[in-house]
Amino acid sequence: MNIMKQVLNLARRAGENGDVPIGAVIVRDGKIIARGENLVQRKQNPTLHAEIVAINRACKKLRQKFLDNCDIYVSLEPCAMCATAISFARIRNIYFAATDEKGGGITSNARIFDTDKHLWHPNIVRLPEYADESAKLLRDFFVKRREPQNA
């Protein structure tokens, strides 16, 4: 299965479980080594974004703190916290589908890699062919969340 399809399936599952629908997958040597989905609501922890969950799982699986030669695929542009964690983990490439005008940390809002103060600069690749599907998951989630409970 296509990696981004798996990312979007993780995002869909997060949304079905009450979390903002964002998914992430970490790949090394063409193989998926970790998956993550937002767990913020389920675990009541604001740091459990999909990227952080995937990074934690990858580090545990590989028994190392750096994820050299790994790539991360994400359904939404990582926020500043996640982009910084990706940098600290020394992940080689960030692939993401939709941009996040409000909370994005790479091409929108914070733009943390626009300075050279980070010790590690991953390559950044937008995957616009998946942007519409990712954005629709997010729009549908927030529309449903705003519906009156007694409708």
C-alpha positions in Angstrom: 0.0 0.0 0.0 1.1 3.5 -0.8 2.8 5.2 2.2 0.6 8.3 2.1 -2.5 6.2 1.9 -1.4 4.6 5.2 -0.8 8.0 6.6 -4.3 9.1 5.6 -5.8 5.9 7.1 -4.1 6.7 10.4 -5.5 10.2 10.2 -8.9 8.9 9.5 -8.7 6.5 12.5 -7.5 9.4 14.8 -10.6 11.4 13.7 -12.9 8.4 14.3 -11.5 8.2 17.8 -12.1 11.9 18.6 -8.7 13.3 17.9 -7.8 15.7 15.2 -7.3 13.6 12.1 -3.5 13.6 11.5 -1.3 10.6 10.8 2.4 10.0 10.4 4.6 7.2 9.2 8.4 6.9 9.5 10.2 4.9 6.8 13.8 3.7 6.6 15.3 1.8 3.6 11.8 1.7 2.0 10.2 0.0 5.0 7.8 1.4 7.5 9.3 1.3 10.9 6.8 3.3 12.9 3.3 4.7 12.6 1.6 7.4 14.7 -1.8 9.1 14.9 -2.9 12.0 17.1 -3.5 10.8 20.6 -4.0 14.2 22.3 -7.6 13.7 23.3 -7.5 9.9 24.1 -4.4 10.3 26.3 -5.2 13.8 27.5 -1.6 14.9 26.6 -1.1 18.0 24.3 2.3 16.7 23.1 1.0 13.4 21.6 0.8 14.7 18.0 1.1 12.0 15.3 4.7 12.9 14.5 5.8 12.7 18.2 4.0 9.3 18.6 5.8 8.0 15.5 9.2 9.3 16.5 8.8 7.7 20.0 7.9 4.4 18.4 10.7 4.5 15.9 13.3 5.3 18.5 12.0 2.5 20.7 12.0 0.0 17.8 15.5 1.0 16.6 16.8 1.5 20.2 18.4 4.8 19.3 17.8 8.5 19.8 18.6 9.6 16.3 16.6 8.5 13.2 19.4 9.1 10.6 18.4 7.8 7.1 14.7 7.9 8.1 11.9 9.9 6.4 8.6 11.0 7.9 5.4 11.2 6.0 2.6 13.3 7.5 -0.9 14.2 6.5 -0.6 17.8 7.6 2.3 20.2 7.8 4.0 19.7 11.2 3.6 22.3 13.9 6.6 24.1 15.4 6.9 21.5 18.2 6.8 18.6 15.8 9.1 20.2 13.3 11.7 20.8 16.1 11.3 17.2 17.3 11.9 16.0 13.7 15.0 18.1 13.6 16.2 16.9 17.0 15.7 13.3 15.8 17.7 14.1 12.7 15.1 12.7 10.3 16.3 13.1 6.7 13.1 14.1 4.8 9.7 15.5 5.8 6.9 14.7 3.3 3.6 16.3 4.1 0.3 16.7 2.3 -1.7 19.7 3.4 -0.4 23.0 4.7 -1.5 24.4 8.0 -1.9 28.1 7.8 -2.7 28.5 11.5 -0.4 26.0 13.2 2.2 25.1 10.6 5.8 25.2 11.6 7.5 24.8 8.3 6.0 26.7 5.3 3.3 28.6 7.2 3.1 30.4 10.5 6.3 29.6 12.5 8.6 28.6 9.6 11.2 27.3 12.0 13.7 26.2 9.3 13.9 29.7 7.8 16.9 30.3 10.0 20.1 28.3 10.1 20.0 28.0 13.9 18.8 24.4 13.9 21.5 21.8 14.2 19.7 19.6 11.7 17.8 20.7 8.6 15.6 18.0 7.0 14.7 18.2 3.4 11.1 19.3 3.0 8.8 17.9 0.4 5.2 18.9 -0.2 2.9 16.2 -1.6 0.1 18.3 -3.1 -1.6 15.3 -4.7 -2.7 14.3 -1.2 -3.5 17.8 0.1 -7.2 17.8 -0.8 -7.9 14.5 0.9 -6.1 15.5 4.0 -7.8 18.9 4.2 -11.2 17.2 3.7 -10.6 14.9 6.7 -9.8 18.0 8.8 -12.7 20.1 7.5 -15.2 17.2 8.0 -13.9 16.6 11.5 -14.3 20.2 12.6 -17.7 20.6 11.0 -18.9 17.5 12.9 -17.3 18.8 16.1 -19.2 22.0 15.8 -22.6 20.4 15.3 -25.0 20.7 18.2 -24.9 17.6 20.4 -28.7 17.3 20.4 -29.3 17.6 16.7 
